[in-house]
Amino acid sequence: MKIILTSEVPGLGAAGDVVEVKDGYARNYLLPRGVAIRWTRGGQKDVDQLRRARKIREIATIEQANEVKGRLEGVKVRMRVRAGEGGRLFGSVTPADIASAVKEAGGPDIDKRRIELGRPIKSLGTHQVSVRLHPEVVASVPLEVNPSK
């Protein structure tokens, strides 16, 4: 089945890419989650619009990515979250929370979809968060999670 990706899917492509996948994968996983739409001739206009939007947001060169990486790694990111006994959080820290905390700490504005968490952050303390700025450049950001008062 030919589909148009509406958001980035690791191992498959980025938003705006037209890819061919197995029917079951598209019908049971990609389409219900809203990360893809069926390809049609009219949908090609949507593809062009998604590509233009991605090009504006995208970090185009490795030099730009390295510059943003330097700014990110120089920022101390601290978050205050609700926690219970023993340092366990009520819920978890999401990539959107991290992106807003980086911006509040004086760092660059980053897209939450570029933040990669190995596993959910559900405890207090210092954690390392990876931000994929470019296919070849990954920034490691230290995140300090503290209890709220």
C-alpha positions as a printed NumPy array, in Angstrom:
array([[ 0.   ,  0.   ,  0.   ],
       [ 1.27 ,  3.451, -0.84 ],
       [ 0.984,  5.942,  2.039],
       [ 2.016,  9.482,  2.937],
       [ 3.683,  9.916,  6.326],
       [ 2.282, 12.83 ,  8.342],
       [ 4.926, 12.582, 11.075],
       [ 8.334, 10.993, 11.467],
       [ 8.385,  7.205, 11.851],
       [11.774,  5.767, 12.876],
       [13.093,  3.356, 10.277],
       [10.461,  4.329,  7.721],
       [10.739,  8.031,  6.91 ],
       [ 9.941, 11.608,  7.798],
       [ 6.784, 13.671,  7.446],
       [ 5.879, 14.199,  3.829],
       [ 7.578, 11.064,  2.506],
       [ 5.61 ,  8.773,  0.216],
       [ 6.454,  5.155,  1.08 ],
       [ 5.274,  1.694,  0.115],
       [ 4.45 , -0.582,  3.083],
       [ 2.6  , -3.833,  3.626],
       [-1.177, -3.473,  3.749],
       [-1.554, -4.785,  7.308],
       [ 1.112, -2.465,  8.718],
       [-0.59 ,  0.544,  7.176],
       [-4.156, -0.51 ,  8.002],
       [-3.536, -1.728, 11.573],
       [-0.735,  0.526, 12.834],
       [ 0.07 ,  3.633, 10.795],
       [-3.4  ,  4.822,  9.748],
       [-5.185,  4.369, 13.13 ],
       [-2.406,  6.254, 14.954],
       [-2.642,  9.154, 12.536],
       [ 0.999,  9.049, 11.46 ],
       [ 0.064,  8.329,  7.838],
       [-2.68 ,  8.861,  5.293],
       [-3.49 ,  6.879,  2.162],
       [-1.79 ,  8.13 , -0.968],
       [-4.033,  9.729, -3.571],
       [-3.325, 12.093, -6.424],
       [-4.975, 14.877, -4.409],
       [-2.897, 13.882, -1.423],
       [ 0.219, 14.807, -3.343],
       [-0.632, 18.471, -2.634],
       [-0.595, 17.619,  1.085],
       [ 2.83 , 16.02 ,  0.61 ],
       [ 4.192, 19.178, -0.942],
       [ 2.813, 21.295,  1.901],
       [ 4.273, 18.947,  4.558],
       [ 7.681, 19.048,  2.859],
       [ 7.665, 22.856,  2.797],
       [ 6.774, 22.978,  6.493],
       [ 9.453, 20.405,  7.338],
       [12.079, 22.325,  5.373],
       [11.359, 25.476,  7.402],
       [11.678, 23.635, 10.765],
       [14.558, 21.411,  9.752],
       [18.159, 21.956, 10.716],
       [19.622, 21.796,  7.242],
       [23.37 , 21.368,  7.745],
       [25.651, 19.561, 10.127],
       [27.222, 22.898, 11.072],
       [23.855, 24.246, 12.223],
       [23.196, 21.019, 14.129],
       [26.6  , 21.216, 15.855],
       [25.918, 24.844, 16.816],
       [22.558, 23.912, 18.369],
       [24.209, 20.902, 20.04 ],
       [26.769, 23.178, 21.705],
       [24.022, 25.496, 22.962],
       [21.97 , 22.537, 24.249],
       [24.821, 20.859, 26.085],
       [25.731, 24.133, 27.795],
       [22.281, 24.54 , 29.373],
       [21.398, 23.314, 32.883],
       [17.855, 21.967, 32.608],
       [15.929, 21.616, 35.853],
       [12.323, 20.531, 36.249],
       [10.022, 20.514, 39.245],
       [ 7.446, 17.73 , 39.274],
       [ 5.072, 16.183, 41.794],
       [ 6.614, 13.183, 43.489],
       [ 5.565, 10.774, 46.186],
       [ 7.442,  8.844, 48.829],
       [10.744,  7.359, 47.712],
       [11.193,  9.768, 44.8  ],
       [ 8.65 ,  8.204, 42.445],
       [ 6.809, 10.636, 40.197],
       [ 3.06 , 10.935, 39.775],
       [ 3.072, 10.088, 36.075],
       [ 6.209, 10.611, 34.023],
       [ 8.239, 13.326, 32.318],
       [ 7.231, 13.635, 28.65 ],
       [ 9.251, 14.949, 25.698],
       [ 6.926, 17.99 , 25.589],
       [ 7.774, 18.748, 29.24 ],
       [11.485, 18.473, 28.447],
       [11.214, 20.75 , 25.394],
       [ 9.469, 23.461, 27.432],
       [12.004, 23.078, 30.287],
       [14.9  , 23.53 , 27.834],
       [13.308, 26.696, 26.474],
       [12.693, 28.053, 30.014],
       [16.323, 27.335, 30.924],
       [17.473, 29.613, 28.102],
       [18.205, 26.899, 25.55 ],
       [17.122, 26.783, 21.915],
       [13.557, 25.968, 20.923],
       [13.54 , 22.27 , 20.019],
       [10.831, 20.071, 18.573],
       [ 9.475, 17.52 , 21.045],
       [ 9.599, 14.835, 18.356],
       [13.399, 15.125, 18.249],
       [13.722, 14.16 , 21.93 ],
       [14.51 , 10.482, 22.42 ],
       [13.914,  8.853, 25.787],
       [15.372,  5.379, 26.211],
       [12.762,  4.633, 28.846],
       [10.174,  6.828, 30.579],
       [11.489,  9.124, 33.306],
       [ 9.536,  8.2  , 36.44 ],
       [11.966,  9.048, 39.231],
       [13.734, 12.048, 40.73 ],
       [17.41 , 12.682, 40.052],
       [19.652, 13.428, 37.102],
       [18.868, 11.819, 33.749],
       [20.511, 12.016, 30.317],
       [18.193, 12.881, 27.433],
       [19.166, 12.486, 23.765],
       [18.079, 15.036, 21.179],
       [18.496, 13.994, 17.531],
       [19.183, 17.281, 15.764],
       [20.352, 15.814, 12.467],
       [20.705, 12.218, 11.25 ],
       [24.407, 12.434, 12.14 ],
       [24.267, 14.736, 15.211],
       [22.845, 13.753, 18.597],
       [23.042, 16.057, 21.63 ],
       [23.065, 14.685, 25.17 ],
       [21.283, 16.986, 27.616],
       [21.516, 16.518, 31.404],
       [18.071, 16.803, 33.006],
       [17.669, 17.313, 36.725],
       [14.249, 16.278, 38.038],
       [13.422, 17.776, 41.462],
       [10.296, 17.487, 43.631],
       [ 7.861, 20.394, 43.597],
       [ 7.225, 22.183, 46.841]])
